[in-house]
């Protein structure tokens, strides 16, 4: 049986939850993967921590996704190896301050700049068109569309975190979007995809509108992530009422 390193607690969920619940919304958005891994996703994560460093790994994606809080590169590397193994591929989504820590702790293979965009508009002005809720029996259609659209980070169950919406063209799922992560006062929407045969018909905007309206009714701040290089997507999000909050970085590396 694998033993924890000295001064390390396995799954110290209560300690981490207590810490993240003290923080304000801006801090939570800047560290949203860590916040989610230690609250709403805690049951599906392995978490280790000490007073200097906390690391979580989420395994419901096609790849191990790590999040962390702390400044020690040595502890980050050590805890990640403990959780995932040596010389294993991992992915992190971090803010600008955390990027340097990751680059020193791991062997980095790719860094993709992203924008975190927060919805600041009026949801009543959005048009959800023919978007309708998606349910569990429609998961195969969601998975098929994700493959066609090139989504690489679709969860095993993209309906687990909250509502999802889609637009149908007959029996074909033409567009979809889902709740990616849920925090106490904010949600990340994602998995926005349009079937190649149904692009440029406004379907993505309708799906996003339905998601924003659903979460606004519950009183939550809505945000999403987009590659900075995807100018078309960023322009669409800004047209709908999203604003750039901060730069973040998707980093692929080896432990």
Protein Blocks (a to p, Z undefined) as FASTA:
>chain_A
ZZddehiaehilklmmmmmmmpcfklmmmmmmmmmmmmmmmmmcccdddfkbccdddfkb
fbdcdddedjbfklmmmmmmmmnoghiacdddddfklmmmmmmmpccfbdcdddddddfb
dfklpcekjaccddfklmmmmmmmmmmnopakbcfblmlnoccddddehjacfbdcddfb
dcfkbccdehiacdfklghnommmmmmmmmmmmmmmnopacdddddfklmmlmmmmmmno
pacfbdcddddddZZ
